[in-house]
Amino acid sequence: MTVTFTDDDEGKEVVDASGNTLGLVTEIDGDTAYVDPEPSLADTVKADMGWGDADTDDYTVDNTAVETKGSEKLHLRGNL
């Protein structure tokens, strides 16, 4: 099952299949989430407010890589 990203996903943590936090979603662009691996407090607040922007050090996560989408986290598939 493929998840659908929405602007409400900005500010969510991204975790791998083992539960390790990989970063914070700073921006959603269609089927792609931009993830900051080391967000500052300002980045976290901006993302929570929907004001986040992708930076050059952000990495991308395609929606097909997400297993489940919770209210606070995106959980990646284990077989990536």
C-alpha positions, 0 to 999 in steps of 0.5 A, spaced: 500 500 500 502 506 498 501 512 502 499 519 500 503 525 503 499 531 505 502 538 508 500 535 515 506 530 514 511 536 515 514 536 522 513 528 523 519 524 525 521 519 520 523 512 523 526 506 520 523 499 520 527 498 527 524 504 530 531 509 529 529 516 528 532 518 521 530 525 521 524 530 520 520 532 514 521 539 513 517 539 506 512 535 502 512 536 494 507 531 491 509 524 492 516 526 496 518 528 503 524 532 504 527 530 511 532 533 515 537 528 518 539 534 523 533 539 524 535 545 529 529 547 534 528 553 528 527 547 523 522 543 527 518 549 529 518 551 522 516 544 519 510 544 525 507 550 523 508 548 515 513 553 514 519 548 512 523 549 506 528 543 503 535 545 504 541 542 500 542 537 506 535 534 506 534 527 503 528 525 499 523 519 501 518 517 496 511 515 498 513 508 496 518 507 501 513 509 507 510 503 510 505 506 515 503 514 517 502 515 524 499 522 527 507 523 529 511 519 525 512 516 518 515 509 518 519 506 513 519 499 510 524 494 512 525 492 505 528 498 502 
